[in-house]
Structure formats: structure tokens, C-alpha cells
Amino acid sequence: MSPREFCGTSIAAKKLGLSVGTVQALVEKNELQAWKTEGGHRRISLQSITDYQKRFGQPNGVHKDPLAPLKVLLVDADSQTYDAIQQVQKQTGIPIECIWITSAFKALINLKTIEPDILIADLGMAHVDGYDLLRTVRENHPQGTLTLVGLTAVEPAQIALLGTVPGDTTLVQKPVSMDWFHGYFACHIALHGTIA
């Protein structure tokens, strides 16, 4: 079968409007057909997702096309990180749609409209900071439906003193290199099947 006939667990969760844990349970109960890669990641049949939607009266195609570009929402007051992501896109050809917003408050207002795959936030922004942004987002978007990345200029040991972030947040020291972004985006695509 073609790899295009399967998707990762996160994409299946988005298509079905369920949590990743629920999708995993459906796979274990054989409600969804899947197989595991050598690394232990599930690849779920798109046909079985469609069949499940029909059985339970769910509309098909409501969620993002798994072959669409990786959608990244960057929330950062300065342009350095945005420029690095743009360079990764130009130099590597990874299809990325990066929306850059300089305010955490504006990001919260527009999050539902943007529907990103990955939210990257600078933890040290003024007013509503990245800590508050990431906590608020995770409260409203369960783990597995949106990947969180926190950018920080402070040492990891100091982060707990300044605030807490959701446990599944990837913390990265600023400035972030193009090589890191390239590897991270490529890995996200490979693991979650956002694009072919």
C-alpha cells in the first residue's frame, strides 16, 4: 500500500475530532486499522478513518488535509526566529506556512482561525508572556492536537523560577539555528504525517 493511504495518530485525531489517546484505544480495539513502524509509531489507514466516520455519522473532510503544508504559528516580538524559519523553507523545500504574530494576546484571539500544527512562543514576551500563552492554549487544546514549542534566552534551570509550561512543551534556547528548525520540522512531518 502507498504511504499516502496512511496517516499518523495526531492526524487521525484531528480528522476524527478525538484525542490521541482515544484514537490509540480505537486502534487497540480494532475499530481503526493500523500498523506500527520499526520505531513504534502507528500508521492508521485513511480508509478505516473514513469508514469510522460513516459508521458514526461524522462529517468527512472537516479537518485539515494530511497532505497540506506544515502550519506554524510563531509568537515572538522580534523577527530573528521568523527569518530563520523562512530560510529553512527556502533552502530545504519543506512546505511550511508560517504565520508570525508579535503578541500573545493577538495569538490567542486568532488561534482558532489559524489552526496551526505547531505553536512556537517566546517565553519572555512583555504583557501576556509565553508561559501564560502556552498554559492557556494547552487547557483548550488537549495534548496531541497541537504541538507546543517554547523559546527562551534563560537557562533551563531558571525556567521553573519564572513560570511553568505544559509538560509536553519542547523548550529551545534562543537564538534558534536553522539546522534545529530543519531537523525539528522534518521530524514532525515524519512522525505525524502532516504532509507526504
N, C-alpha and C positions, 0 to 999 in steps of 0.2 A: 504494500500500500504506500501511497505517496505521503511524505511528511505533512503535506498541506491538508490531509484528511484528519489530522490530529491537532490538539492544542494542549497547552499546559493547564495545570489546575486553576491558576489565577484567572486565566481567560475563560475557562469553563464556569467559574464562579460568577464572573461578570455577565456572561451570556445568560445564565440562569437566574441571576439576582440572588444568589445564595452565598453563604460564607465558604471559605476554602475548606474548613473542617467538615461542613455538610457535604460538599462535593466529594471529599475523601471518603466519607461514610457511604455515600451512594455508590462509589466505586467498589468498596468492600462488600456491599450488598448486591453487587452485580446489576444495579439499576442503571449504571453507566459503564460502557465497555472501555477498558483502558489496559495499558501495558506500562512497564517500568523500564527506564533507561538503565544502563550499567551504573550510573550514578545514583539510582534510586528515585528519579523524578518520574511522576506519572505523565503519560501522554494519553489523552482522552479522545475517543472517537467523536468527531463532529457530528456524524450521523446519529450516534447514540444520544447526543445532546438534543438534536432536532426531534428525535423520537420521544424523548422525555418531555420536551416542551409540548408536543402534540398530545401525549397521554394526559398531561395535567393542565391543558388549556392555556399554556403560557404563550404569549406572542413571540414569534420567531424574529430574530434580527433587531431586537430592541437595543442591544448593547453593541459596543464598538467592534468593528470588523477586526478579527485577529491578524489580518494581513496589513492593517493600516500602519503608518509611521508611529514610532515611539513618541508619545506626547509627554513633554516635560514642562512642568511649571516651576520656574525659578523665582524665588522671592529673596531679593538681595538689593541693598541700597546702592552698591557700586556695580560697574559694568564688567569688571575683570572676569568674573565667572561666566557671564553670558558670552563674552568674547571667546573664552576657551571652548565653550560648547559649540559655538558657531564654527570655530576652526576644526573641531573634531568632525562635524558634519561635512564640511568642505573637503577635508583631507582624507577621510576614511570612506565616505559614501554611505555611512549608516543613516538611514532615513529617520531624522529626528525633527519633530515640530516643537520648538522651544518657545514658550511664552514667558516673557520677563516682566515681573511686577516688582516695584520698589517698596511696596508697603504690605505688611502682613494683614492689615485691616482690609485693604482692597483685594488681597488674595482670598480671604475668607468670603467676601461678598461674591466674588466671581468663580469660586471653586466649582460649584455645581454646573455652571455653564461651560467651563473649560474641560472638566472631567479628565484630568491628567492620569497617566500611568505612574509617573514618578513626581513627587513634590520635593524640591530641593530648597531648603530655607537656611539663611544665615541666622545663627542663633543670637548674634549680637546687635540686631537692629534696634533703632530707637522706638519709643512708644510701645506698641504691641511687638514684643520680640519673638524670635523664632521658637523659643521654648513654649510660649503660650500658643503660638500658631500650631505647632506640631501636636501638642496635647489636645487642643480643640478639634483639630482635623481627625485625630485617631478616635476620639469619642464618637464622632459622627460617621466615620468610615472604618469598619472593622478591619482587623489585620487580614491582609491578603487581597483587599480590594484596592489599595493604594500603597505604593512603596514610598517610605519616608527617608530623606537624607538630610542630616543637619551639618551645616558648615560652621566651623569655629576657629578662632585665632588663639584660643586659650588651650592650655594643656588638658588632656583628658581627666586628670585627677581634680582639676578645678571646676569641671562642668557640674558635678553634683553640688558644689557650693553655690553655683549661680542659678541653678534651676534643674528640673528633671525633664527628660524627654521620654516618649514611649519606648518600651524595651526593645522594640523591633527596629528602632531608628539606626541607620548607618551613620556614624559620626566620622567626619573627614576634616583634616586640618587645612586651613586656608594658608596660602593660595593653593588651589587645586590644579594639578597638572593636566594637560591634555591627555597624556598617557593613561592617567587614572580614569578620566571620563570615558575614554575609548574602551578600556577594559571593562568598566562597570556597565556601560550601555550594551556592549556586545554580550556580556554575561547575562544581563537581564533578559535580552532577547532570546538567548539560547535556553534559559531556564523557564521563562514564562510564555514563550511562543507569541510575543506581541506582533512580530512580523515573520515572514517566511525566511 
